[in-house]
Amino acid sequence: MGEYVAIAAADELKPAQMKRVVVDGKKLLLCNSAGTHYVVDEMCSHEDYSLYLGCIKDGKIKCSLHGSYFDLTTGKPTCDPADEPIRTYPVKVADGQVWVRV
């Protein structure tokens, strides 16, 4: 644990795109927001609902079920009804790959 794992090619996602990945049994989302990569838990903290079905906008990811937005940097919700953060993970881009540490 503590090692970075390659999860995508650095140019695989266009801005506002997402990719589902599983690392060490955890369901995660790789998100591209304005060219910056983020990795967060796939499931919304408010309801057990996939954030993959939402959208990325202004550095946030939206849950399409109830409309909560989460900051991709901190994981904190930015509006109701969610009041618990989602987990975020360290990301780096190197050697043409996107890497995450779980």
Beta strands, then each sheet from edge to edge (+ up, - down):
strand 1: 4-9
strand 2: 18-23
strand 3: 26-33
strand 4: 36-41
strand 5: 55-57
strand 6: 60-62
strand 7: 69-71
strand 8: 88-89
strand 9: 91-94
strand 10: 97-101
sheet 1: 1+ 10- 9+
sheet 2: 2+ 3- 4+ 8-
sheet 3: 5+ 6- 7+
end
